[in-house]
Amino acid sequence: MVNQADIFVVGGGPAGLAVAIAARLKGFDVVVADAAEPPIDKACGEGLMPDSLAALRQLGVVIDPEQSFAFRGIRFIGAGGSVAADFPRGHGIAVRRVRLHQALIDRAQEVGVRLLWRTRVTSVRDVGARWIIGADGGNSRVRRWASLDAVRSESHRYGFRRHYRVRPWTDFMEVYWADGYQLYVSPVARDETCVALLTRDPHVRLNDAIPRCPALARKIAGAASLDNDRGAITATRRLQRVYCGRIALIGDASGSVDAITGEGMGLAFRQALALADALAADNLDQYQTAHRRLARRPAFMAQLMLMLDRFPRLRPRVLQTFAAQPVIFERLLAAHVHA
């Protein structure tokens, strides 16, 4: 690899671009390399919580309101009733993954990040940079090269996503709870809605799950599918360390929380800001400490939410309690978005 830089980022997804932008704003010379052709798509629920938007604003990334949809809070729906709560401050947005990726690319180019697309990094030994950042996802090769694969805990579920041509019927992000899976509904534009499935069963697909949620099935009945199902594995993974020597990890490469929290990208954006601060201080121990602190709240909220998935007999009682005392749900949502 002949490119010289202060920082070389392996992986040009949202996490890699975010840390590249954050480091460039600190004055570093930054190169990003990725084997793919942008914009890069991936299965996800496509929602960004208010604290995720705050991190994007710090990076100077602007999402076109005409290409996204603002939502005011979260609604849970399932046996036992439904409950909704507004975010204490601000709003979230849902945006197609490829549109978000393009906005990050535009900002990276604007601040002077050098982008090497269709460039596969096969070893870090020849990378001419002071620091190397692994932002190459859950199956990170950089993590393996740096011998950072040791985990404290790990579990997996499965996610699938599809878009429908249907106008939003609510300004909440909706979560439909059923036995063995959850369905997330996120309007991503004025006439476009994302439906994402999360499940422990690798054989369940959206065509199986949606008919079992009649309230949702009625809302999208007859709506045209805009794409085929896109699948991914969602992992809960805690690493023992996220840096070694001059190599640091970010995003899913550095560990992850189950997608049930909707915090994957927002967590990566906050990690990017923390890593840039640590690089400016020439102190990656600072990043290790910040990384653990940033993961603590999403990991705790994931545990609480996954209890509703693991114990189906408990879920109706919890939803009934939330419906009868919505202030409990409001406080949990406030804690979830760090308000």
BABA-88690 format. One record per residue (C-alpha): x, y, z; residue number from 1. Coordinates in Angstrom, 2 decimals. Layout:
// residues N
        u        v        w    n
        X        Y        Z  NUM
...
***
This chain:
// residues 339
        u        v        w    n
     0.00     0.00     0.00    1
     1.77     3.14    -1.19    2
    -0.49     5.80     0.25    3
     1.10     7.75     3.09    4
    -1.17     9.34     5.70    5
    -1.47    10.13     9.38    6
    -4.46     7.79     9.59    7
    -5.46     4.92     7.32    8
    -9.04     3.65     7.72    9
    -9.84     0.15     6.47   10
   -13.57     0.14     5.69   11
   -15.61     2.88     4.07   12
   -19.00     2.25     5.64   13
   -20.68     4.73     8.03   14
   -18.27     3.96    10.91   15
   -15.15     4.34     8.76   16
   -16.33     7.55     7.12   17
   -17.42     9.00    10.47   18
   -14.00     8.49    12.08   19
   -12.29     9.77     8.94   20
   -14.34    12.98     9.09   21
   -13.79    13.38    12.83   22
   -10.03    12.88    12.46   23
    -9.83    15.22     9.49   24
   -11.57    17.91    11.56   25
    -8.71    17.49    14.05   26
    -6.24    18.30    11.28   27
    -5.05    14.78    10.41   28
    -4.34    13.58     6.89   29
    -6.76    10.66     6.41   30
    -7.15     7.91     3.81   31
   -10.12     5.51     3.64   32
    -9.95     2.28     1.63   33
   -12.79    -0.10     0.83   34
   -13.15    -2.91    -1.69   35
   -16.76    -1.99    -2.48   36
   -18.31     0.48    -4.88   37
   -20.29     3.22    -3.09   38
   -22.88     3.86    -1.92   39
   -22.77     0.72     0.25   40
   -26.04    -0.83     1.39   41
   -26.65    -3.09     4.39   42
   -29.70    -4.51     6.13   43
   -30.73    -2.30     9.05   44
   -33.78    -0.60    10.49   45
   -32.59     2.76     9.07   46
   -33.64     4.81    12.08   47
   -31.41     7.36    13.83   48
   -32.26     8.44    17.37   49
   -31.92    12.08    18.51   50
   -28.51    11.47    20.11   51
   -27.31     9.88    16.86   52
   -28.36    13.00    14.97   53
   -26.49    15.14    17.50   54
   -23.30    13.18    16.75   55
   -23.87    13.61    13.01   56
   -24.23    17.36    13.51   57
   -20.85    17.43    15.29   58
   -19.40    15.79    12.20   59
   -21.09    18.36     9.97   60
   -23.17    15.75     8.15   61
   -26.48    17.05     6.78   62
   -29.35    14.72     5.84   63
   -31.71    16.08     3.18   64
   -35.17    16.33     4.80   65
   -36.71    15.54     1.42   66
   -34.85    12.21     1.43   67
   -35.69    11.19     5.00   68
   -38.57    11.16     7.48   69
   -38.65    12.65    10.98   70
   -40.26    10.65    13.77   71
   -41.13    12.00    17.20   72
   -40.82     8.86    19.32   73
   -41.28     5.10    19.62   74
   -44.40     2.94    19.75   75
   -44.47    -0.69    20.98   76
   -47.34    -2.88    19.69   77
   -48.09    -6.45    20.69   78
   -50.26    -8.81    22.68   79
   -51.13    -6.89    25.82   80
   -51.66    -3.55    24.09   81
   -49.62    -0.71    22.68   82
   -47.79     2.25    24.16   83
   -46.02     5.25    22.65   84
   -43.76     7.99    23.96   85
   -42.22    11.10    22.48   86
   -38.50    11.73    22.70   87
   -37.82    14.16    25.57   88
   -35.88    16.44    23.22   89
   -35.69    16.68    19.47   90
   -36.69    14.00    17.01   91
   -35.20    11.05    15.20   92
   -35.06    10.45    11.48   93
   -35.31     7.40     9.29   94
   -33.23     7.47     6.11   95
   -32.32     4.87     3.52   96
   -28.91     3.40     4.31   97
   -27.55     4.31     0.87   98
   -28.68     7.94     1.30   99
   -26.96     8.17     4.67  100
   -23.81     6.64     3.21  101
   -23.80     9.14     0.37  102
   -24.19    12.05     2.81  103
   -21.16    10.77     4.75  104
   -19.18    10.42     1.52  105
   -20.06    13.98     0.52  106
   -18.94    15.32     3.88  107
   -15.72    13.29     3.82  108
   -14.86    14.68     0.39  109
   -15.74    18.19     1.53  110
   -13.25    18.09     4.44  111
   -10.48    16.51     2.38  112
   -10.52    12.80     3.23  113
    -8.88    10.72     0.49  114
   -11.24     7.91    -0.55  115
    -9.94     4.75    -2.23  116
   -12.91     2.72    -3.46  117
   -12.52    -0.72    -5.05  118
    -9.30    -1.05    -3.03  119
    -8.82    -4.22    -1.02  120
    -6.40    -4.10     1.90  121
    -4.77    -7.53     2.28  122
    -2.34    -6.70     5.09  123
    -1.64    -3.82     7.46  124
     2.11    -4.43     7.36  125
     2.61    -2.29     4.27  126
     0.24     0.53     5.20  127
     2.22     3.75     5.48  128
     0.33     5.49     8.24  129
     0.87     6.44    11.87  130
    -2.42     4.86    12.91  131
    -4.61     2.23    11.29  132
    -8.33     2.11    12.03  133
   -10.28    -1.09    11.48  134
   -13.82    -0.17    10.43  135
   -14.40    -3.30     8.38  136
   -17.46    -4.71    10.12  137
   -18.37    -7.63    12.31  138
   -16.08   -10.06    10.48  139
   -13.18    -7.62    10.67  140
    -9.91    -8.77     9.16  141
    -8.10    -5.89    10.83  142
    -9.31    -7.19    14.20  143
    -7.87   -10.59    13.36  144
    -4.57    -9.16    12.08  145
    -4.18    -7.17    15.33  146
    -5.02   -10.24    17.48  147
    -7.96    -8.39    19.05  148
   -10.51   -11.18    18.50  149
   -10.73   -12.16    22.17  150
   -14.33   -11.64    23.33  151
   -15.96   -11.25    26.73  152
   -19.36   -12.37    25.45  153
   -21.08   -13.01    22.13  154
   -24.51   -13.93    20.74  155
   -26.21   -13.70    17.36  156
   -29.62   -13.09    15.81  157
   -30.78   -12.51    12.23  158
   -32.13    -9.44    10.49  159
   -33.96    -8.89     7.20  160
   -35.15    -5.67     5.59  161
   -37.48    -4.63     2.76  162
   -38.90    -1.32     1.51  163
   -42.52    -0.72     0.50  164
   -44.14     2.01    -1.58  165
   -46.58     3.19     1.07  166
   -47.14     6.54     2.72  167
   -46.33     6.75     6.45  168
   -49.37     6.29     8.68  169
   -47.65     7.58    11.83  170
   -44.86     9.87    12.99  171
   -43.59     7.23    15.43  172
   -41.14     4.45    14.74  173
   -43.20     1.33    15.44  174
   -41.98    -1.95    16.93  175
   -44.33    -4.93    16.57  176
   -43.63    -7.68    19.12  177
   -44.48   -11.30    18.34  178
   -43.33   -14.68    19.60  179
   -39.80   -15.19    18.34  180
   -39.31   -11.95    16.44  181
   -39.79    -8.18    16.21  182
   -40.82    -6.06    13.23  183
   -39.53    -2.49    13.02  184
   -41.41    -0.02    10.83  185
   -39.56     3.15     9.83  186
   -40.92     5.57     7.22  187
   -37.83     6.69     5.25  188
   -39.53     9.18     2.88  189
   -42.95    10.62     2.15  190
   -44.00     7.54     0.18  191
   -41.53     4.90     1.32  192
   -41.49     2.69     4.42  193
   -38.85     0.29     5.70  194
   -39.91    -2.91     7.45  195
   -37.15    -4.81     9.26  196
   -37.36    -8.21    10.94  197
   -35.21    -9.36    13.87  198
   -35.32   -13.00    14.93  199
   -33.37   -15.88    16.47  200
   -34.73   -18.23    13.80  201
   -32.64   -18.13    10.60  202
   -35.54   -19.65     8.63  203
   -38.12   -16.89     9.34  204
   -38.53   -14.25     6.63  205
   -40.67   -11.13     6.27  206
   -43.25   -13.03     4.21  207
   -43.67   -15.37     7.19  208
   -43.64   -12.74     9.92  209
   -45.82    -9.93     8.56  210
   -49.05   -12.00     8.17  211
   -48.72   -12.96    11.85  212
   -49.01    -9.27    12.75  213
   -52.46    -8.42    11.36  214
   -52.27    -4.75    12.41  215
   -49.17    -4.27    10.28  216
   -50.32    -6.57     7.47  217
   -53.44    -4.42     6.98  218
   -51.39    -1.23     6.70  219
   -49.14    -2.51     3.93  220
   -51.68    -4.71     2.14  221
   -51.32    -4.21    -1.60  222
   -48.22    -2.01    -1.28  223
   -45.54    -2.62    -3.87  224
   -42.21    -4.00    -2.67  225
   -39.38    -1.73    -3.79  226
   -36.62    -4.31    -3.32  227
   -35.89    -7.87    -2.30  228
   -35.17    -8.90     1.27  229
   -31.66    -7.97     2.40  230
   -30.34   -10.00     5.30  231
   -27.61    -9.68     7.90  232
   -26.50   -11.19    11.19  233
   -26.95    -8.92    14.20  234
   -24.46    -9.67    16.95  235
   -24.01    -8.79    20.57  236
   -20.25    -8.83    20.99  237
   -17.99    -7.41    23.70  238
   -14.26    -7.45    23.00  239
   -11.62    -7.46    25.69  240
    -9.72    -4.64    23.96  241
   -10.35    -2.33    21.00  242
    -6.79    -1.29    20.23  243
    -3.30    -2.75    20.03  244
    -0.26    -0.62    19.31  245
    -1.08     1.65    16.39  246
    -4.27    -0.22    15.40  247
    -7.72     0.70    16.75  248
   -11.17    -0.68    15.97  249
   -14.49     1.12    15.53  250
   -18.09     0.26    14.75  251
   -19.04    -3.41    14.48  252
   -15.36    -4.31    14.17  253
   -14.96    -3.13    17.78  254
   -17.95    -5.05    19.17  255
   -21.66    -4.48    18.84  256
   -25.06    -4.50    20.50  257
   -28.13    -6.29    19.18  258
   -29.97    -4.29    16.52  259
   -33.05    -4.33    18.76  260
   -31.75    -1.06    20.29  261
   -31.52     0.78    16.95  262
   -28.20     2.12    18.23  263
   -25.65     0.57    15.85  264
   -24.87     3.58    13.68  265
   -25.37     6.13    16.43  266
   -22.92     4.24    18.62  267
   -20.38     4.22    15.79  268
   -20.74     7.99    15.32  269
   -20.10     8.61    19.02  270
   -17.14     6.24    18.94  271
   -15.75     8.19    15.99  272
   -15.76    11.44    17.95  273
   -14.13     9.74    20.94  274
   -11.46     8.07    18.80  275
   -10.59    11.34    17.08  276
   -10.14    12.97    20.49  277
    -7.86    10.11    21.59  278
    -5.80    10.32    18.41  279
    -5.37    14.06    18.91  280
    -4.20    13.36    22.47  281
    -1.94    10.52    21.22  282
    -3.56     8.31    23.85  283
    -5.52     5.26    22.71  284
    -6.08     4.23    26.33  285
    -8.42     7.23    26.39  286
   -10.38     5.66    23.52  287
   -10.54     2.27    25.26  288
   -12.10     3.92    28.32  289
   -14.53     5.99    26.23  290
   -15.50     2.96    24.13  291
   -16.52     0.98    27.22  292
   -18.45     3.93    28.61  293
   -20.30     4.52    25.33  294
   -21.30     0.85    25.03  295
   -22.60     0.54    28.59  296
   -26.04     2.13    28.12  297
   -26.91     0.48    24.76  298
   -25.82    -2.90    26.13  299
   -28.02    -2.49    29.21  300
   -31.02    -1.41    27.13  301
   -30.48    -4.35    24.77  302
   -30.59    -6.75    27.73  303
   -33.88    -5.26    28.92  304
   -35.47    -5.41    25.48  305
   -34.21    -8.91    24.73  306
   -35.91   -10.12    27.92  307
   -39.22    -9.40    26.17  308
   -38.01   -11.56    23.29  309
   -36.77   -14.44    25.45  310
   -39.77   -14.61    27.79  311
   -42.97   -14.43    25.68  312
   -45.23   -14.96    28.71  313
   -43.75   -11.87    30.32  314
   -44.20    -9.60    27.32  315
   -48.03    -9.07    27.47  316
   -47.81    -8.15    31.15  317
   -45.01    -5.68    30.47  318
   -46.93    -4.07    27.60  319
   -50.05    -3.88    29.77  320
   -48.04    -2.18    32.49  321
   -46.56     0.30    29.99  322
   -50.04     1.04    28.58  323
   -51.50     1.55    32.07  324
   -48.54     3.63    33.28  325
   -46.99     5.26    30.18  326
   -44.65     7.34    32.33  327
   -42.56     4.17    32.83  328
   -42.16     3.78    29.08  329
   -41.40     7.49    28.73  330
   -38.60     7.25    31.31  331
   -37.12     4.17    29.66  332
   -37.13     5.91    26.28  333
   -35.48     8.98    27.82  334
   -32.76     6.75    29.27  335
   -32.37     4.99    25.93  336
   -31.63     8.22    24.06  337
   -29.45     9.56    26.87  338
   -31.79    12.46    27.61  339
***
